[in-house]
């Protein structure tokens, strides 16, 4: 089964649960194991929260884009914003754990732990940061039948 979707969302905290629910619903429909779905949903939440918090310079900054592909045995997710991008030297900080008691600085590291492959890049031409990650899917043993539309 192949499913993909793309959303353009406002840089508002209320947009994050929408992306998460859509991902979870698509994975449930496809019969993905709930543990894998949960890991990807947490990683997506962290990537979206970063785009909301860091993805722009002011009120007039455009939103961010979330694209997800469930194709064959893999789910690939991309979150792209139009902000200033990752600052220089940020890669070293991502590789180190956040200090105990820190309220920020754990999101990108958490994405790295939950996904099988992660890319953090800047878009030089248009500006902004892109967080892409994928995970090999596992399937439910006895998936629940999908609800029928209109019933």
Secondary structure, DSSP 4 states (H G I P E B T S, - for coil): -EEEEEEEE-SSTHHHHHHHHHHHHHHHHHTB-HHHHHHHHHHHHHHHHHHHHHS-SSTTS--EEEEEEEETTEEEEEEE--SS-PPTTHHHHHHSPPPTT-SSS-HHHHHHHHSSEEEEEE-TTT--EEEEEEEE--B-SSPPPPPPTT-
